[in-house]
Amino acid sequence: MSEIGKLSKEDWKKVGIGACVAGAGAVLTYLAEWATGMSFGTWTPIVVGGLSILANAVRKIATNTNQ
């Protein structure tokens, strides 16, 4: 636990990880919005499935507590 008003290396690491998770969520949200407006023809199910898999992988990586 850090002192009030100061951040340790571990605190900065957690802040950085949180920023990366938030950024990844924003990118995935943008991709989902973009994908719904695009026409991929017969590839549509593959693109939608791929984005779903990517979103689940990012969520799993972000919430991995096995350290």
mmCIF file as Biopython writes it, N, C-alpha, C and O atoms, coordinates in Angstrom:
data_model
#
loop_
_atom_site.group_PDB
_atom_site.id
_atom_site.type_symbol
_atom_site.label_atom_id
_atom_site.label_alt_id
_atom_site.label_comp_id
_atom_site.label_asym_id
_atom_site.label_entity_id
_atom_site.label_seq_id
_atom_site.pdbx_PDB_ins_code
_atom_site.Cartn_x
_atom_site.Cartn_y
_atom_site.Cartn_z
_atom_site.occupancy
_atom_site.B_iso_or_equiv
_atom_site.auth_seq_id
_atom_site.auth_asym_id
_atom_site.pdbx_PDB_model_num
ATOM 1   N N  . MET A ? 1  ? 0.845   -1.175  0.000   1.0 0.0 1  A 1 
ATOM 2   C CA . MET A ? 1  ? 0.000   0.000   0.000   1.0 0.0 1  A 1 
ATOM 3   C C  . MET A ? 1  ? 0.885   1.230   0.000   1.0 0.0 1  A 1 
ATOM 4   O O  . MET A ? 1  ? 1.822   1.329   0.792   1.0 0.0 1  A 1 
ATOM 5   N N  . SER A ? 2  ? 0.590   2.157   -0.880  1.0 0.0 2  A 1 
ATOM 6   C CA . SER A ? 2  ? 1.378   3.382   -0.993  1.0 0.0 2  A 1 
ATOM 7   C C  . SER A ? 2  ? 0.898   4.434   -0.002  1.0 0.0 2  A 1 
ATOM 8   O O  . SER A ? 2  ? -0.220  4.380   0.512   1.0 0.0 2  A 1 
ATOM 9   N N  . GLU A ? 3  ? 1.785   5.389   0.245   1.0 0.0 3  A 1 
ATOM 10  C CA . GLU A ? 3  ? 1.408   6.517   1.090   1.0 0.0 3  A 1 
ATOM 11  C C  . GLU A ? 3  ? 0.406   7.394   0.342   1.0 0.0 3  A 1 
ATOM 12  O O  . GLU A ? 3  ? 0.357   7.395   -0.888  1.0 0.0 3  A 1 
ATOM 13  N N  . ILE A ? 4  ? -0.379  8.127   1.096   1.0 0.0 4  A 1 
ATOM 14  C CA . ILE A ? 4  ? -1.338  9.043   0.489   1.0 0.0 4  A 1 
ATOM 15  C C  . ILE A ? 4  ? -0.582  10.086  -0.322  1.0 0.0 4  A 1 
ATOM 16  O O  . ILE A ? 4  ? 0.371   10.694  0.166   1.0 0.0 4  A 1 
ATOM 17  N N  . GLY A ? 5  ? -1.016  10.290  -1.567  1.0 0.0 5  A 1 
ATOM 18  C CA . GLY A ? 5  ? -0.399  11.287  -2.433  1.0 0.0 5  A 1 
ATOM 19  C C  . GLY A ? 5  ? 0.810   10.804  -3.199  1.0 0.0 5  A 1 
ATOM 20  O O  . GLY A ? 5  ? 1.398   11.570  -3.962  1.0 0.0 5  A 1 
ATOM 21  N N  . LYS A ? 6  ? 1.200   9.549   -3.016  1.0 0.0 6  A 1 
ATOM 22  C CA . LYS A ? 6  ? 2.357   9.000   -3.733  1.0 0.0 6  A 1 
ATOM 23  C C  . LYS A ? 6  ? 1.965   7.678   -4.380  1.0 0.0 6  A 1 
ATOM 24  O O  . LYS A ? 6  ? 1.118   6.947   -3.868  1.0 0.0 6  A 1 
ATOM 25  N N  . LEU A ? 7  ? 2.592   7.386   -5.507  1.0 0.0 7  A 1 
ATOM 26  C CA . LEU A ? 7  ? 2.338   6.133   -6.203  1.0 0.0 7  A 1 
ATOM 27  C C  . LEU A ? 7  ? 3.632   5.345   -6.318  1.0 0.0 7  A 1 
ATOM 28  O O  . LEU A ? 7  ? 4.672   5.884   -6.695  1.0 0.0 7  A 1 
ATOM 29  N N  . SER A ? 8  ? 3.555   4.071   -5.989  1.0 0.0 8  A 1 
ATOM 30  C CA . SER A ? 8  ? 4.716   3.195   -6.122  1.0 0.0 8  A 1 
ATOM 31  C C  . SER A ? 8  ? 4.794   2.670   -7.558  1.0 0.0 8  A 1 
ATOM 32  O O  . SER A ? 8  ? 3.909   2.933   -8.372  1.0 0.0 8  A 1 
ATOM 33  N N  . LYS A ? 9  ? 5.855   1.931   -7.858  1.0 0.0 9  A 1 
ATOM 34  C CA . LYS A ? 9  ? 5.997   1.321   -9.180  1.0 0.0 9  A 1 
ATOM 35  C C  . LYS A ? 9  ? 4.822   0.389   -9.459  1.0 0.0 9  A 1 
ATOM 36  O O  . LYS A ? 9  ? 4.292   0.357   -10.570 1.0 0.0 9  A 1 
ATOM 37  N N  . GLU A ? 10 ? 4.429   -0.357  -8.452  1.0 0.0 10 A 1 
ATOM 38  C CA . GLU A ? 10 ? 3.305   -1.293  -8.610  1.0 0.0 10 A 1 
ATOM 39  C C  . GLU A ? 10 ? 2.009   -0.534  -8.907  1.0 0.0 10 A 1 
ATOM 40  O O  . GLU A ? 10 ? 1.203   -0.977  -9.725  1.0 0.0 10 A 1 
ATOM 41  N N  . ASP A ? 11 ? 1.810   0.600   -8.245  1.0 0.0 11 A 1 
ATOM 42  C CA . ASP A ? 11 ? 0.629   1.426   -8.513  1.0 0.0 11 A 1 
ATOM 43  C C  . ASP A ? 11 ? 0.633   1.925   -9.953  1.0 0.0 11 A 1 
ATOM 44  O O  . ASP A ? 11 ? -0.389  1.871   -10.637 1.0 0.0 11 A 1 
ATOM 45  N N  . TRP A ? 12 ? 1.798   2.417   -10.415 1.0 0.0 12 A 1 
ATOM 46  C CA . TRP A ? 12 ? 1.896   2.901   -11.788 1.0 0.0 12 A 1 
ATOM 47  C C  . TRP A ? 12 ? 1.646   1.774   -12.785 1.0 0.0 12 A 1 
ATOM 48  O O  . TRP A ? 12 ? 1.036   1.991   -13.831 1.0 0.0 12 A 1 
ATOM 49  N N  . LYS A ? 13 ? 2.118   0.570   -12.460 1.0 0.0 13 A 1 
ATOM 50  C CA . LYS A ? 13 ? 1.879   -0.588  -13.319 1.0 0.0 13 A 1 
ATOM 51  C C  . LYS A ? 13 ? 0.379   -0.862  -13.427 1.0 0.0 13 A 1 
ATOM 52  O O  . LYS A ? 13 ? -0.128  -1.123  -14.518 1.0 0.0 13 A 1 
ATOM 53  N N  . LYS A ? 14 ? -0.321  -0.803  -12.312 1.0 0.0 14 A 1 
ATOM 54  C CA . LYS A ? 14 ? -1.765  -1.034  -12.323 1.0 0.0 14 A 1 
ATOM 55  C C  . LYS A ? 14 ? -2.496  0.050   -13.099 1.0 0.0 14 A 1 
ATOM 56  O O  . LYS A ? 14 ? -3.450  -0.239  -13.821 1.0 0.0 14 A 1 
ATOM 57  N N  . VAL A ? 15 ? -2.058  1.288   -12.959 1.0 0.0 15 A 1 
ATOM 58  C CA . VAL A ? 15 ? -2.660  2.387   -13.716 1.0 0.0 15 A 1 
ATOM 59  C C  . VAL A ? 15 ? -2.437  2.160   -15.214 1.0 0.0 15 A 1 
ATOM 60  O O  . VAL A ? 15 ? -3.352  2.352   -16.015 1.0 0.0 15 A 1 
ATOM 61  N N  . GLY A ? 16 ? -1.231  1.755   -15.586 1.0 0.0 16 A 1 
ATOM 62  C CA . GLY A ? 16 ? -0.920  1.489   -16.989 1.0 0.0 16 A 1 
ATOM 63  C C  . GLY A ? 16 ? -1.744  0.352   -17.565 1.0 0.0 16 A 1 
ATOM 64  O O  . GLY A ? 16 ? -2.243  0.441   -18.687 1.0 0.0 16 A 1 
ATOM 65  N N  . ILE A ? 17 ? -1.882  -0.717  -16.794 1.0 0.0 17 A 1 
ATOM 66  C CA . ILE A ? 17 ? -2.687  -1.854  -17.242 1.0 0.0 17 A 1 
ATOM 67  C C  . ILE A ? 17 ? -4.141  -1.421  -17.406 1.0 0.0 17 A 1 
ATOM 68  O O  . ILE A ? 17 ? -4.791  -1.787  -18.385 1.0 0.0 17 A 1 
ATOM 69  N N  . GLY A ? 18 ? -4.647  -0.656  -16.465 1.0 0.0 18 A 1 
ATOM 70  C CA . GLY A ? 18 ? -6.015  -0.156  -16.566 1.0 0.0 18 A 1 
ATOM 71  C C  . GLY A ? 18 ? -6.220  0.712   -17.797 1.0 0.0 18 A 1 
ATOM 72  O O  . GLY A ? 18 ? -7.258  0.630   -18.453 1.0 0.0 18 A 1 
ATOM 73  N N  . ALA A ? 19 ? -5.232  1.543   -18.112 1.0 0.0 19 A 1 
ATOM 74  C CA . ALA A ? 19 ? -5.319  2.392   -19.303 1.0 0.0 19 A 1 
ATOM 75  C C  . ALA A ? 19 ? -5.310  1.541   -20.573 1.0 0.0 19 A 1 
ATOM 76  O O  . ALA A ? 19 ? -6.038  1.828   -21.523 1.0 0.0 19 A 1 
ATOM 77  N N  . CYS A ? 20 ? -4.486  0.498   -20.583 1.0 0.0 20 A 1 
ATOM 78  C CA . CYS A ? 20 ? -4.445  -0.393  -21.743 1.0 0.0 20 A 1 
ATOM 79  C C  . CYS A ? 20 ? -5.766  -1.137  -21.927 1.0 0.0 20 A 1 
ATOM 80  O O  . CYS A ? 20 ? -6.247  -1.287  -23.051 1.0 0.0 20 A 1 
ATOM 81  N N  . VAL A ? 21 ? -6.343  -1.596  -20.838 1.0 0.0 21 A 1 
ATOM 82  C CA . VAL A ? 21 ? -7.627  -2.289  -20.908 1.0 0.0 21 A 1 
ATOM 83  C C  . VAL A ? 21 ? -8.711  -1.340  -21.426 1.0 0.0 21 A 1 
ATOM 84  O O  . VAL A ? 21 ? -9.519  -1.717  -22.274 1.0 0.0 21 A 1 
ATOM 85  N N  . ALA A ? 22 ? -8.722  -0.112  -20.913 1.0 0.0 22 A 1 
ATOM 86  C CA . ALA A ? 22 ? -9.706  0.874   -21.371 1.0 0.0 22 A 1 
ATOM 87  C C  . ALA A ? 22 ? -9.500  1.187   -22.847 1.0 0.0 22 A 1 
ATOM 88  O O  . ALA A ? 22 ? -10.468 1.295   -23.601 1.0 0.0 22 A 1 
ATOM 89  N N  . GLY A ? 23 ? -8.252  1.333   -23.262 1.0 0.0 23 A 1 
ATOM 90  C CA . GLY A ? 23 ? -7.958  1.599   -24.673 1.0 0.0 23 A 1 
ATOM 91  C C  . GLY A ? 23 ? -8.380  0.448   -25.571 1.0 0.0 23 A 1 
ATOM 92  O O  . GLY A ? 23 ? -8.948  0.661   -26.642 1.0 0.0 23 A 1 
ATOM 93  N N  . ALA A ? 24 ? -8.099  -0.773  -25.130 1.0 0.0 24 A 1 
ATOM 94  C CA . ALA A ? 24 ? -8.496  -1.947  -25.911 1.0 0.0 24 A 1 
ATOM 95  C C  . ALA A ? 24 ? -10.017 -2.029  -26.023 1.0 0.0 24 A 1 
ATOM 96  O O  . ALA A ? 24 ? -10.547 -2.379  -27.078 1.0 0.0 24 A 1 
ATOM 97  N N  . GLY A ? 25 ? -10.708 -1.711  -24.948 1.0 0.0 25 A 1 
ATOM 98  C CA . GLY A ? 25 ? -12.166 -1.695  -24.985 1.0 0.0 25 A 1 
ATOM 99  C C  . GLY A ? 25 ? -12.688 -0.657  -25.962 1.0 0.0 25 A 1 
ATOM 100 O O  . GLY A ? 25 ? -13.649 -0.908  -26.688 1.0 0.0 25 A 1 
ATOM 101 N N  . ALA A ? 26 ? -12.060 0.502   -25.982 1.0 0.0 26 A 1 
ATOM 102 C CA . ALA A ? 26 ? -12.474 1.557   -26.916 1.0 0.0 26 A 1 
ATOM 103 C C  . ALA A ? 26 ? -12.240 1.127   -28.364 1.0 0.0 26 A 1 
ATOM 104 O O  . ALA A ? 26 ? -13.084 1.357   -29.230 1.0 0.0 26 A 1 
ATOM 105 N N  . VAL A ? 27 ? -11.089 0.502   -28.619 1.0 0.0 27 A 1 
ATOM 106 C CA . VAL A ? 27 ? -10.788 0.034   -29.975 1.0 0.0 27 A 1 
ATOM 107 C C  . VAL A ? 27 ? -11.776 -1.041  -30.406 1.0 0.0 27 A 1 
ATOM 108 O O  . VAL A ? 27 ? -12.273 -1.015  -31.532 1.0 0.0 27 A 1 
ATOM 109 N N  . LEU A ? 28 ? -12.064 -1.989  -29.511 1.0 0.0 28 A 1 
ATOM 110 C CA . LEU A ? 28 ? -13.019 -3.047  -29.850 1.0 0.0 28 A 1 
ATOM 111 C C  . LEU A ? 28 ? -14.419 -2.490  -30.079 1.0 0.0 28 A 1 
ATOM 112 O O  . LEU A ? 28 ? -15.144 -2.967  -30.952 1.0 0.0 28 A 1 
ATOM 113 N N  . THR A ? 29 ? -14.798 -1.483  -29.297 1.0 0.0 29 A 1 
ATOM 114 C CA . THR A ? 29 ? -16.099 -0.845  -29.497 1.0 0.0 29 A 1 
ATOM 115 C C  . THR A ? 29 ? -16.149 -0.172  -30.865 1.0 0.0 29 A 1 
ATOM 116 O O  . THR A ? 29 ? -17.138 -0.292  -31.588 1.0 0.0 29 A 1 
ATOM 117 N N  . TYR A ? 30 ? -15.082 0.531   -31.214 1.0 0.0 30 A 1 
ATOM 118 C CA . TYR A ? 30 ? -15.007 1.173   -32.528 1.0 0.0 30 A 1 
ATOM 119 C C  . TYR A ? 30 ? -15.092 0.132   -33.641 1.0 0.0 30 A 1 
ATOM 120 O O  . TYR A ? 30 ? -15.826 0.320   -34.611 1.0 0.0 30 A 1 
ATOM 121 N N  . LEU A ? 31 ? -14.347 -0.962  -33.504 1.0 0.0 31 A 1 
ATOM 122 C CA . LEU A ? 31 ? -14.373 -2.007  -34.524 1.0 0.0 31 A 1 
ATOM 123 C C  . LEU A ? 31 ? -15.759 -2.623  -34.670 1.0 0.0 31 A 1 
ATOM 124 O O  . LEU A ? 31 ? -16.193 -2.923  -35.783 1.0 0.0 31 A 1 
ATOM 125 N N  . ALA A ? 32 ? -16.454 -2.811  -33.553 1.0 0.0 32 A 1 
ATOM 126 C CA . ALA A ? 32 ? -17.800 -3.366  -33.605 1.0 0.0 32 A 1 
ATOM 127 C C  . ALA A ? 32 ? -18.743 -2.416  -34.337 1.0 0.0 32 A 1 
ATOM 128 O O  . ALA A ? 32 ? -19.553 -2.851  -35.156 1.0 0.0 32 A 1 
ATOM 129 N N  . GLU A ? 33 ? -18.639 -1.119  -34.043 1.0 0.0 33 A 1 
ATOM 130 C CA . GLU A ? 33 ? -19.464 -0.126  -34.732 1.0 0.0 33 A 1 
ATOM 131 C C  . GLU A ? 33 ? -19.148 -0.108  -36.224 1.0 0.0 33 A 1 
ATOM 132 O O  . GLU A ? 33 ? -20.049 -0.065  -37.062 1.0 0.0 33 A 1 
ATOM 133 N N  . TRP A ? 34 ? -17.857 -0.144  -36.544 1.0 0.0 34 A 1 
ATOM 134 C CA . TRP A ? 34 ? -17.430 -0.124  -37.937 1.0 0.0 34 A 1 
ATOM 135 C C  . TRP A ? 34 ? -17.914 -1.370  -38.671 1.0 0.0 34 A 1 
ATOM 136 O O  . TRP A ? 34 ? -18.405 -1.281  -39.796 1.0 0.0 34 A 1 
ATOM 137 N N  . ALA A ? 35 ? -17.775 -2.524  -38.039 1.0 0.0 35 A 1 
ATOM 138 C CA . ALA A ? 35 ? -18.131 -3.789  -38.682 1.0 0.0 35 A 1 
ATOM 139 C C  . ALA A ? 35 ? -19.623 -3.872  -38.978 1.0 0.0 35 A 1 
ATOM 140 O O  . ALA A ? 35 ? -20.021 -4.440  -39.994 1.0 0.0 35 A 1 
ATOM 141 N N  . THR A ? 36 ? -20.448 -3.313  -38.102 1.0 0.0 36 A 1 
ATOM 142 C CA . THR A ? 36 ? -21.894 -3.386  -38.340 1.0 0.0 36 A 1 
ATOM 143 C C  . THR A ? 36 ? -22.311 -2.505  -39.508 1.0 0.0 36 A 1 
ATOM 144 O O  . THR A ? 36 ? -23.361 -2.738  -40.106 1.0 0.0 36 A 1 
ATOM 145 N N  . GLY A ? 37 ? -21.517 -1.506  -39.841 1.0 0.0 37 A 1 
ATOM 146 C CA . GLY A ? 37 ? -21.839 -0.638  -40.962 1.0 0.0 37 A 1 
ATOM 147 C C  . GLY A ? 37 ? -21.239 -1.090  -42.282 1.0 0.0 37 A 1 
ATOM 148 O O  . GLY A ? 37 ? -21.521 -0.503  -43.327 1.0 0.0 37 A 1 
ATOM 149 N N  . MET A ? 38 ? -20.425 -2.115  -42.246 1.0 0.0 38 A 1 
ATOM 150 C CA . MET A ? 38 ? -19.755 -2.606  -43.456 1.0 0.0 38 A 1 
ATOM 151 C C  . MET A ? 38 ? -20.480 -3.834  -43.997 1.0 0.0 38 A 1 
ATOM 152 O O  . MET A ? 38 ? -21.177 -4.541  -43.269 1.0 0.0 38 A 1 
ATOM 153 N N  . SER A ? 39 ? -20.297 -4.061  -45.269 1.0 0.0 39 A 1 
ATOM 154 C CA . SER A ? 39 ? -20.844 -5.261  -45.895 1.0 0.0 39 A 1 
ATOM 155 C C  . SER A ? 39 ? -19.682 -6.177  -46.263 1.0 0.0 39 A 1 
ATOM 156 O O  . SER A ? 39 ? -18.860 -5.843  -47.117 1.0 0.0 39 A 1 
ATOM 157 N N  . PHE A ? 40 ? -19.625 -7.309  -45.623 1.0 0.0 40 A 1 
ATOM 158 C CA . PHE A ? 40 ? -18.554 -8.273  -45.878 1.0 0.0 40 A 1 
ATOM 159 C C  . PHE A ? 40 ? -19.025 -9.445  -46.735 1.0 0.0 40 A 1 
ATOM 160 O O  . PHE A ? 40 ? -18.272 -10.389 -46.975 1.0 0.0 40 A 1 
ATOM 161 N N  . GLY A ? 41 ? -20.261 -9.377  -47.188 1.0 0.0 41 A 1 
ATOM 162 C CA . GLY A ? 41 ? -20.803 -10.446 -48.023 1.0 0.0 41 A 1 
ATOM 163 C C  . GLY A ? 41 ? -20.840 -11.763 -47.277 1.0 0.0 41 A 1 
ATOM 164 O O  . GLY A ? 41 ? -21.339 -11.845 -46.154 1.0 0.0 41 A 1 
ATOM 165 N N  . THR A ? 42 ? -20.308 -12.786 -47.911 1.0 0.0 42 A 1 
ATOM 166 C CA . THR A ? 42 ? -20.339 -14.116 -47.293 1.0 0.0 42 A 1 
ATOM 167 C C  . THR A ? 42 ? -19.366 -14.227 -46.118 1.0 0.0 42 A 1 
ATOM 168 O O  . THR A ? 42 ? -19.422 -15.197 -45.363 1.0 0.0 42 A 1 
ATOM 169 N N  . TRP A ? 43 ? -18.481 -13.251 -45.958 1.0 0.0 43 A 1 
ATOM 170 C CA . TRP A ? 43 ? -17.507 -13.257 -44.861 1.0 0.0 43 A 1 
ATOM 171 C C  . TRP A ? 43 ? -18.088 -12.679 -43.571 1.0 0.0 43 A 1 
ATOM 172 O O  . TRP A ? 43 ? -17.431 -12.734 -42.531 1.0 0.0 43 A 1 
ATOM 173 N N  . THR A ? 44 ? -19.290 -12.131 -43.613 1.0 0.0 44 A 1 
ATOM 174 C CA . THR A ? 44 ? -19.875 -11.476 -42.440 1.0 0.0 44 A 1 
ATOM 175 C C  . THR A ? 44 ? -19.876 -12.362 -41.199 1.0 0.0 44 A 1 
ATOM 176 O O  . THR A ? 44 ? -19.446 -11.897 -40.144 1.0 0.0 44 A 1 
ATOM 177 N N  . PRO A ? 45 ? -20.334 -13.610 -41.264 1.0 0.0 45 A 1 
ATOM 178 C CA . PRO A ? 45 ? -20.307 -14.448 -40.043 1.0 0.0 45 A 1 
ATOM 179 C C  . PRO A ? 45 ? -18.896 -14.658 -39.499 1.0 0.0 45 A 1 
ATOM 180 O O  . PRO A ? 45 ? -18.704 -14.731 -38.285 1.0 0.0 45 A 1 
ATOM 181 N N  . ILE A ? 46 ? -17.921 -14.753 -40.377 1.0 0.0 46 A 1 
ATOM 182 C CA . ILE A ? 46 ? -16.539 -14.960 -39.934 1.0 0.0 46 A 1 
ATOM 183 C C  . ILE A ? 46 ? -16.002 -13.698 -39.263 1.0 0.0 46 A 1 
ATOM 184 O O  . ILE A ? 46 ? -15.332 -13.785 -38.234 1.0 0.0 46 A 1 
ATOM 185 N N  . VAL A ? 47 ? -16.290 -12.528 -39.832 1.0 0.0 47 A 1 
ATOM 186 C CA . VAL A ? 47 ? -15.837 -11.271 -39.251 1.0 0.0 47 A 1 
ATOM 187 C C  . VAL A ? 47 ? -16.482 -11.057 -37.887 1.0 0.0 47 A 1 
ATOM 188 O O  . VAL A ? 47 ? -15.798 -10.705 -36.926 1.0 0.0 47 A 1 
ATOM 189 N N  . VAL A ? 48 ? -17.793 -11.267 -37.795 1.0 0.0 48 A 1 
ATOM 190 C CA . VAL A ? 48 ? -18.498 -11.091 -36.521 1.0 0.0 48 A 1 
ATOM 191 C C  . VAL A ? 48 ? -17.979 -12.078 -35.484 1.0 0.0 48 A 1 
ATOM 192 O O  . VAL A ? 48 ? -17.741 -11.705 -34.335 1.0 0.0 48 A 1 
ATOM 193 N N  . GLY A ? 49 ? -17.805 -13.319 -35.879 1.0 0.0 49 A 1 
ATOM 194 C CA . GLY A ? 49 ? -17.262 -14.321 -34.963 1.0 0.0 49 A 1 
ATOM 195 C C  . GLY A ? 49 ? -15.844 -13.982 -34.524 1.0 0.0 49 A 1 
ATOM 196 O O  . GLY A ? 49 ? -15.494 -14.144 -33.355 1.0 0.0 49 A 1 
ATOM 197 N N  . GLY A ? 50 ? -15.033 -13.512 -35.464 1.0 0.0 50 A 1 
ATOM 198 C CA . GLY A ? 50 ? -13.662 -13.127 -35.130 1.0 0.0 50 A 1 
ATOM 199 C C  . GLY A ? 50 ? -13.598 -11.981 -34.135 1.0 0.0 50 A 1 
ATOM 200 O O  . GLY A ? 50 ? -12.791 -12.001 -33.206 1.0 0.0 50 A 1 
ATOM 201 N N  . LEU A ? 51 ? -14.460 -10.969 -34.333 1.0 0.0 51 A 1 
ATOM 202 C CA . LEU A ? 51 ? -14.494 -9.852  -33.386 1.0 0.0 51 A 1 
ATOM 203 C C  . LEU A ? 51 ? -14.961 -10.313 -31.999 1.0 0.0 51 A 1 
ATOM 204 O O  . LEU A ? 51 ? -14.460 -9.834  -30.982 1.0 0.0 51 A 1 
ATOM 205 N N  . SER A ? 52 ? -15.909 -11.233 -31.965 1.0 0.0 52 A 1 
ATOM 206 C CA . SER A ? 52 ? -16.372 -11.778 -30.683 1.0 0.0 52 A 1 
ATOM 207 C C  . SER A ? 52 ? -15.258 -12.535 -29.970 1.0 0.0 52 A 1 
ATOM 208 O O  . SER A ? 52 ? -15.079 -12.394 -28.760 1.0 0.0 52 A 1 
ATOM 209 N N  . ILE A ? 53 ? -14.520 -13.329 -30.716 1.0 0.0 53 A 1 
ATOM 210 C CA . ILE A ? 53 ? -13.396 -14.074 -30.138 1.0 0.0 53 A 1 
ATOM 211 C C  . ILE A ? 53 ? -12.332 -13.113 -29.633 1.0 0.0 53 A 1 
ATOM 212 O O  . ILE A ? 53 ? -11.778 -13.306 -28.551 1.0 0.0 53 A 1 
ATOM 213 N N  . LEU A ? 54 ? -12.047 -12.078 -30.414 1.0 0.0 54 A 1 
ATOM 214 C CA . LEU A ? 54 ? -11.054 -11.085 -30.008 1.0 0.0 54 A 1 
ATOM 215 C C  . LEU A ? 54 ? -11.487 -10.373 -28.725 1.0 0.0 54 A 1 
ATOM 216 O O  . LEU A ? 54 ? -10.673 -10.166 -27.825 1.0 0.0 54 A 1 
ATOM 217 N N  . ALA A ? 55 ? -12.751 -10.003 -28.644 1.0 0.0 55 A 1 
ATOM 218 C CA . ALA A ? 55 ? -13.254 -9.337  -27.448 1.0 0.0 55 A 1 
ATOM 219 C C  . ALA A ? 55 ? -13.136 -10.246 -26.226 1.0 0.0 55 A 1 
ATOM 220 O O  . ALA A ? 55 ? -12.743 -9.789  -25.153 1.0 0.0 55 A 1 
ATOM 221 N N  . ASN A ? 56 ? -13.471 -11.520 -26.377 1.0 0.0 56 A 1 
ATOM 222 C CA . ASN A ? 56 ? -13.361 -12.459 -25.259 1.0 0.0 56 A 1 
ATOM 223 C C  . ASN A ? 56 ? -11.907 -12.685 -24.861 1.0 0.0 56 A 1 
ATOM 224 O O  . ASN A ? 56 ? -11.606 -12.817 -23.675 1.0 0.0 56 A 1 
ATOM 225 N N  . ALA A ? 57 ? -11.005 -12.730 -25.833 1.0 0.0 57 A 1 
ATOM 226 C CA . ALA A ? 57 ? -9.583  -12.916 -25.526 1.0 0.0 57 A 1 
ATOM 227 C C  . ALA A ? 57 ? -9.044  -11.726 -24.742 1.0 0.0 57 A 1 
ATOM 228 O O  . ALA A ? 57 ? -8.315  -11.903 -23.765 1.0 0.0 57 A 1 
ATOM 229 N N  . VAL A ? 58 ? -9.397  -10.522 -25.163 1.0 0.0 58 A 1 
ATOM 230 C CA . VAL A ? 58 ? -8.945  -9.318  -24.448 1.0 0.0 58 A 1 
ATOM 231 C C  . VAL A ? 58 ? -9.509  -9.310  -23.038 1.0 0.0 58 A 1 
ATOM 232 O O  . VAL A ? 58 ? -8.797  -8.982  -22.088 1.0 0.0 58 A 1 
ATOM 233 N N  . ARG A ? 59 ? -10.781 -9.667  -22.890 1.0 0.0 59 A 1 
ATOM 234 C CA . ARG A ? 59 ? -11.388 -9.712  -21.555 1.0 0.0 59 A 1 
ATOM 235 C C  . ARG A ? 59 ? -10.682 -10.737 -20.669 1.0 0.0 59 A 1 
ATOM 236 O O  . ARG A ? 59 ? -10.431 -10.468 -19.494 1.0 0.0 59 A 1 
ATOM 237 N N  . LYS A ? 60 ? -10.363 -11.898 -21.216 1.0 0.0 60 A 1 
ATOM 238 C CA . LYS A ? 60 ? -9.683  -12.950 -20.451 1.0 0.0 60 A 1 
ATOM 239 C C  . LYS A ? 60 ? -8.283  -12.500 -20.021 1.0 0.0 60 A 1 
ATOM 240 O O  . LYS A ? 60 ? -7.871  -12.723 -18.882 1.0 0.0 60 A 1 
ATOM 241 N N  . ILE A ? 61 ? -7.564  -11.868 -20.942 1.0 0.0 61 A 1 
ATOM 242 C CA . ILE A ? 61 ? -6.222  -11.381 -20.624 1.0 0.0 61 A 1 
ATOM 243 C C  . ILE A ? 61 ? -6.292  -10.299 -19.550 1.0 0.0 61 A 1 
ATOM 244 O O  . ILE A ? 61 ? -5.474  -10.270 -18.631 1.0 0.0 61 A 1 
ATOM 245 N N  . ALA A ? 62 ? -7.268  -9.418  -19.674 1.0 0.0 62 A 1 
ATOM 246 C CA . ALA A ? 62 ? -7.395  -8.298  -18.732 1.0 0.0 62 A 1 
ATOM 247 C C  . ALA A ? 62 ? -7.801  -8.754  -17.341 1.0 0.0 62 A 1 
ATOM 248 O O  . ALA A ? 62 ? -7.440  -8.121  -16.349 1.0 0.0 62 A 1 
ATOM 249 N N  . THR A ? 63 ? -8.549  -9.849  -17.262 1.0 0.0 63 A 1 
ATOM 250 C CA . THR A ? 63 ? -9.040  -10.308 -15.960 1.0 0.0 63 A 1 
ATOM 251 C C  . THR A ? 63 ? -8.273  -11.507 -15.435 1.0 0.0 63 A 1 
ATOM 252 O O  . THR A ? 63 ? -8.695  -12.115 -14.451 1.0 0.0 63 A 1 
ATOM 253 N N  . ASN A ? 64 ? -7.164  -11.867 -16.055 1.0 0.0 64 A 1 
ATOM 254 C CA . ASN A ? 64 ? -6.376  -13.004 -15.607 1.0 0.0 64 A 1 
ATOM 255 C C  . ASN A ? 64 ? -5.770  -12.688 -14.232 1.0 0.0 64 A 1 
ATOM 256 O O  . ASN A ? 64 ? -4.992  -11.746 -14.084 1.0 0.0 64 A 1 
ATOM 257 N N  . THR A ? 65 ? -6.136  -13.476 -13.258 1.0 0.0 65 A 1 
ATOM 258 C CA . THR A ? 65 ? -5.639  -13.245 -11.892 1.0 0.0 65 A 1 
ATOM 259 C C  . THR A ? 65 ? -4.635  -14.296 -11.461 1.0 0.0 65 A 1 
ATOM 260 O O  . THR A ? 65 ? -4.219  -14.303 -10.303 1.0 0.0 65 A 1 
ATOM 261 N N  . ASN A ? 66 ? -4.239  -15.177 -12.350 1.0 0.0 66 A 1 
ATOM 262 C CA . ASN A ? 66 ? -3.237  -16.206 -12.029 1.0 0.0 66 A 1 
ATOM 263 C C  . ASN A ? 66 ? -1.856  -15.595 -12.120 1.0 0.0 66 A 1 
ATOM 264 O O  . ASN A ? 66 ? -1.279  -15.511 -13.205 1.0 0.0 66 A 1 
ATOM 265 N N  . GLN A ? 67 ? -1.324  -15.168 -10.989 1.0 0.0 67 A 1 
ATOM 266 C CA . GLN A ? 67 ? -0.018  -14.526 -11.001 1.0 0.0 67 A 1 
ATOM 267 C C  . GLN A ? 67 ? 0.927   -15.234 -10.077 1.0 0.0 67 A 1 
ATOM 268 O O  . GLN A ? 67 ? 2.085   -14.834 -9.953  1.0 0.0 67 A 1 
#
